[in-house]
Amino acid sequence: MKKSTLFSILTIFLLIPATLYFGSHIKGRWYYLTSTLVIIEIMLPFFASFESRKPQSRELVTLAVMAALATASRVAFAFIPYFKAITAVIMITGIAFGPQAGFLTGAISAFASNFFFSQGPWTPWQMFAYGFAGFWAGLVFYGRQKWCRPWLLGVFGFLSILLIVGPLLDCCTVFTVLSKLTWANALVIFGRGVPVNLIHGLGCGVTLMVLTKPLLYKLNRIQKKYGMMQKEEGNL
């Protein structure tokens, strides 16, 4: 296992969750500090993947464009409660360019889109959950183009939101709202989040089925043409 890969795993599964947990216990507007720390932490493993080569400006520009597209997709569907296309765009980025790129795009787009929806204690948790959506999709589908069929990605997106990403978002309520943290209280929060996660998952699944051919296939061609973020060059 490469050092950058190990660094990414430790950051995503240990460092960032620890930052979220301890950050939620700081009084005041702790989320500004926590969001900044999460941004720094997600960028470290990404740039560590460039340790053996110089980063191409086109790679950074492409990820910036995908983060902007994800942000715009969240704003565009704001009139439909809980229907989020943003996670689908994030997942497509992870599938096209790898888990690290997916996590970075997800976290940045969550932070950026909250300038339209307002920043708050939920921001760091959304950064982690949306980032993990991109990481998880990239982990499963990156480098496996034969699996990337619209219907399969649609089902994958729906189940991922319902079973993983949605509950991660619900953790914000568990750790920041509950006055007494117990399994019973936590299960109530997760249970109430199921209808919301169903709609979110539906939005993600439908968007993936619609965008897979026009967007993912183009990103794959761009990657092949310019040799961007190739798997053997340091990505997961």
Steps between C-alpha positions, in 0.01 A plus 500: 500500500636839398568764764249741344232231508565418864506871582161546331343211693632624834382854425149403391428235762691635800619861477188665355249311724712594803501864388121495463449339838728726700398806300136451597598537867649848452274785605405779262521491124727196501393395155711770334816360655393140441413567135841658445677206662301250292591686180868491594481132594333392176752690290805340661450144367392636160821693455697212650390297197713735290816405688654322201399752232405861442125571513345602171306824506229340286435249779442769760288703259286196417435426867417866560249486215343182641474659845332805341263274306412309816436827684280628216302175493418534869382858453300410188290240683454700819130541420448123548548418872773242565539418127876533454681454172827618654600157629458349153741752347744434783474124446562539128817695579622221728416235241682689225809618687528282811401501869731782607370732230144403590549578867666834431225604257225397739639683799577819308160509328320451833690792648450721193128426460434596861583859412161486327324295770686646802791361698440335835584203722381274220766621256796282614272194513373568149857543380589161642184322379506643148873440480453141607237457227765585241762286673267199525387522137859530382607209719238272341495615135827679423687309227200272438332659201309184413306538825401860429157443355236765571253266669769341717637837610146618570433208734843542658441869562158445654620227738818691589300805608242296688746277685823702532498867402158580647582353842831690496305822450265399783802471729511879503165505683608220731817676616389863491133494604449217746549613859549141609671260263352150529440222252124545535515874424740444212273236343209743515703757306610245241144374466365848436768550240388204287231689299747782432768253394253322270433823310870589498585151374235524230643832384851357492393181319295679234776754439758224460285321245453823306859630515703181468520502120530874429732585790686192625587373156639842403709516815638154422601615152667811644691285748624266229589779259702706745615228741338674796514345848580155374464219750856389480629852561404530861123493526319235699 
